[in-house]
Amino acid sequence: MIERLGLALVGIYPLGYAIFVDIIILQIPAPSDEVLENIPMTLADSIFHLILAFGTIMGVGALPFWTIIVGLRLLRKKRAVES
């Protein structure tokens, strides 16, 4: 559940940033660095970057461990069925 919450926070970041800070994050092709440097730092910007950081640690950081644990359990069940 922690991993899912973390991945949800990472997925919410672009939408929240576009709504509360600046819609430039949705621009295709990506804006240049000079344009991004001109965006003022606001409280909402700081909050959404913290959400992104926590979501990355919770979701993306835990994903390899979660995948290995599930894979090992599935292999054990498969071996038990074959025996």
C-alpha positions as CSV (number, residue, x, y, z in Angstrom):
1,M,0.0,0.0,0.0
2,I,2.9,2.4,0.7
3,E,4.3,1.8,-2.7
4,R,1.0,2.5,-4.4
5,L,0.5,5.7,-2.4
6,G,4.0,6.8,-3.5
7,L,3.4,6.1,-7.1
8,A,0.1,7.9,-6.9
9,L,1.8,10.9,-5.5
10,V,4.4,10.9,-8.3
11,G,1.5,10.6,-10.8
12,I,-0.4,13.5,-9.3
13,Y,2.7,15.9,-9.4
14,P,2.3,17.1,-13.1
15,L,-1.4,17.8,-12.8
16,G,-1.1,19.6,-9.4
17,Y,1.9,21.6,-10.6
18,A,0.0,22.6,-13.8
19,I,-3.1,23.7,-11.8
20,F,-1.5,25.5,-8.9
21,V,1.9,26.7,-10.2
22,D,2.3,27.0,-13.9
23,I,0.8,25.2,-16.9
24,I,4.1,25.3,-18.7
25,I,4.9,21.7,-17.4
26,L,2.3,20.4,-19.9
27,Q,3.9,22.1,-22.9
28,I,5.0,19.9,-25.8
29,P,7.9,20.1,-26.7
30,A,9.4,20.7,-23.3
31,P,10.3,24.4,-22.6
32,S,13.9,25.5,-22.6
33,D,15.8,26.0,-19.3
34,E,15.7,29.8,-19.7
35,V,11.9,29.8,-19.7
36,L,11.8,27.5,-16.7
37,E,14.2,29.7,-14.7
38,N,11.8,32.6,-15.0
39,I,9.0,30.8,-13.1
40,P,8.9,32.3,-9.6
41,M,9.3,30.0,-6.7
42,T,6.0,29.9,-4.7
43,L,4.8,28.0,-1.7
44,A,2.7,25.7,-4.0
45,D,5.8,25.0,-6.0
46,S,7.7,24.0,-2.9
47,I,4.8,21.8,-1.6
48,F,4.5,19.9,-4.9
49,H,8.3,19.3,-5.1
50,L,8.1,17.9,-1.6
51,I,5.2,15.6,-2.7
52,L,7.3,14.5,-5.7
53,A,10.3,13.7,-3.4
54,F,8.3,11.7,-0.9
55,G,6.4,9.9,-3.6
56,T,9.6,9.0,-5.3
57,I,11.1,7.6,-2.1
58,M,7.9,5.7,-1.1
59,G,6.9,4.4,-4.5
60,V,9.9,4.2,-6.9
61,G,12.4,3.4,-4.2
62,A,10.3,0.5,-2.9
63,L,9.4,-0.9,-6.3
64,P,12.4,-3.2,-6.8
65,F,12.1,-4.7,-3.3
66,W,8.3,-5.3,-3.7
67,T,8.9,-6.9,-7.2
68,I,11.5,-9.3,-5.8
69,I,9.4,-10.3,-2.8
70,V,6.3,-11.0,-5.0
71,G,8.4,-12.9,-7.5
72,L,10.0,-15.1,-4.8
73,R,6.5,-15.9,-3.3
74,L,5.1,-16.8,-6.7
75,L,8.1,-19.0,-7.5
76,R,7.5,-20.8,-4.1
77,K,3.9,-21.4,-4.9
78,K,4.7,-22.7,-8.4
79,R,7.3,-25.1,-6.9
80,A,4.8,-26.3,-4.3
81,V,2.1,-27.0,-7.0
82,E,4.6,-28.9,-9.2
83,S,5.7,-31.2,-6.3
